[in-house]
Amino acid sequence: MDKPIISKPGASMSTNFRNAIVIIIFLIPLNYAMYVTLKSSGQEAALISASSGSSVINSNFDTYANLGLTCYNAKDFQGAIGNWKKALEYNSTNAVVYSNLAAAYGCLSDWEEQIIYCEKALAVDPNFELAKNNLAWAKAELAKQKK
C-alpha cells in the first residue's frame, strides 16, 4: 500500500510531493514567459494544437484555460481574462472558467463584471459554492462602492 502524500498534520512532505511543488514553481513562470514571447511576436497560435476533429476543440479549450491560469498566477489579470474568454469559445458550458473569469475581474475591482461571470457560472452549475460565495462578495463590494 502506498503511503499518503502527507501522513498527518505537521509531518514532512514526501519527496514526490516536494518535487511536484518545485516543478510547478518553475513551470508557471516558464509557461508565462513562453506565452508572453509568442504573443509579442504574433505567434500565439503556435500554442494551439494543429490536429483536427473534436480533439482540437478540447485541446484548444485546455490550452486557453491553462494559459488563463498561468496569466492569473502571474497577476496578469487582463491576460487571464482574454485567455479564459477564448477558452469559452471552445466550451461555453464550463462553470470553472466562468468562475475564474469572475475572480480575475474581482482582482481588478470590476464588481459588475465579476457579478456577471459568477451568474454565468451558476447558470451552468447552480450548486457551485465558490461562485455563490464570490457573487455575494462582489455584490457587497459593489454596494460599498456605490455608497
C-alpha positions in Angstrom: 0.0 0.0 0.0 1.3 3.5 -1.0 2.0 6.0 1.8 -0.2 9.1 1.7 1.5 12.3 0.5 1.1 13.8 3.9 0.6 11.3 6.6 -0.5 13.6 9.5 -0.6 17.3 10.3 2.9 18.6 10.8 4.6 15.7 9.1 7.1 16.4 6.4 6.1 16.2 2.8 7.0 13.2 0.7 9.7 13.6 -1.9 7.3 13.2 -4.7 5.1 16.0 -3.4 8.1 18.3 -2.8 9.2 17.5 -6.4 5.8 18.3 -7.8 5.8 21.7 -6.0 9.2 22.5 -7.3 8.1 21.6 -10.8 5.0 23.8 -10.5 7.0 26.7 -9.2 9.3 26.6 -12.2 6.8 25.7 -14.8 4.3 28.5 -14.2 6.8 31.3 -14.8 8.3 29.4 -17.7 4.8 28.9 -19.3 4.0 32.6 -18.8 7.4 33.7 -20.3 6.7 31.5 -23.3 3.2 32.9 -23.7 4.4 36.5 -23.5 7.2 35.8 -26.0 4.8 34.1 -28.5 2.1 36.7 -28.0 4.5 39.7 -28.6 5.8 38.0 -31.7 2.3 37.4 -33.1 2.7 33.7 -32.8 0.2 33.0 -30.1 -1.5 30.5 -32.4 1.7 28.3 -32.2 0.5 27.3 -28.7 -2.6 25.7 -30.2 -2.6 22.1 -31.5 -2.8 21.7 -35.2 -4.6 18.4 -35.1 -8.2 18.0 -36.4 -11.6 16.9 -35.1 -13.2 17.2 -31.7 -9.8 16.7 -30.0 -8.8 20.2 -31.3 -11.8 21.7 -29.5 -10.7 20.0 -26.3 -7.1 20.8 -26.9 -7.8 24.5 -27.7 -10.1 24.8 -24.6 -7.5 23.2 -22.4 -4.7 25.3 -23.9 -6.5 28.6 -23.3 -7.8 27.6 -19.9 -4.3 26.7 -18.8 -2.9 29.9 -20.3 -5.5 31.8 -18.3 -4.3 30.1 -15.1 -0.7 30.9 -16.0 -1.5 34.6 -16.5 -3.7 34.7 -13.4 -0.9 33.2 -11.2 1.5 35.8 -12.7 -1.0 38.5 -11.8 -1.7 39.3 -15.4 -5.4 39.5 -14.9 -6.1 41.0 -18.4 -4.2 38.2 -20.0 -6.1 35.7 -17.9 -9.4 37.2 -18.9 -8.5 37.1 -22.6 -7.4 33.5 -22.5 -10.4 32.4 -20.5 -12.8 34.1 -22.8 -11.1 32.4 -25.7 -11.4 29.0 -23.9 -15.2 29.6 -23.6 -15.3 29.9 -27.4 -14.5 26.2 -27.4 -16.6 25.1 -24.4 -19.2 27.6 -23.2 -20.5 25.2 -20.5 -17.5 25.2 -18.1 -18.6 26.7 -14.8 -15.0 26.7 -13.5 -13.8 29.0 -16.3 -16.7 31.4 -15.7 -15.8 31.4 -12.0 -12.2 32.0 -12.9 -13.2 35.0 -15.1 -15.2 36.3 -12.1 -12.2 36.0 -9.9 -9.9 37.9 -12.4 -12.5 40.7 -12.6 -12.6 40.8 -8.8 -8.8 41.2 -8.7 -9.4 44.3 -11.0 -12.2 45.6 -8.7 -14.6 45.3 -11.6 -17.5 44.1 -9.5 -20.2 44.4 -12.2 -18.2 42.0 -14.5 -17.5 39.7 -11.5 -21.2 39.5 -10.8 -22.0 38.7 -14.5 -19.5 35.9 -14.6 -20.5 34.5 -11.2 -24.1 34.4 -12.5 -22.9 32.6 -15.7 -21.0 30.0 -13.6 -24.2 29.5 -11.5 -26.3 29.2 -14.7 -24.1 26.2 -15.7 -23.8 24.8 -12.2 -26.3 26.1 -9.7 -24.6 24.3 -6.8 -21.1 25.8 -7.4 -20.4 27.1 -3.9 -17.3 29.2 -4.9 -19.4 31.1 -7.4 -22.1 31.6 -4.9 -19.7 33.0 -2.3 -17.9 35.2 -4.9 -21.2 36.5 -6.1 -22.2 37.6 -2.6 -18.9 39.1 -2.1 -19.0 41.1 -5.4 -22.5 42.4 -4.6 -21.3 43.6 -1.2 -18.2 45.3 -2.7 -20.4 46.9 -5.4 -22.8 48.2 -2.7 -19.9 49.7 -0.8 -18.6 51.3 -3.9 -21.9 52.9 -4.7 -22.2 54.5 -1.2 
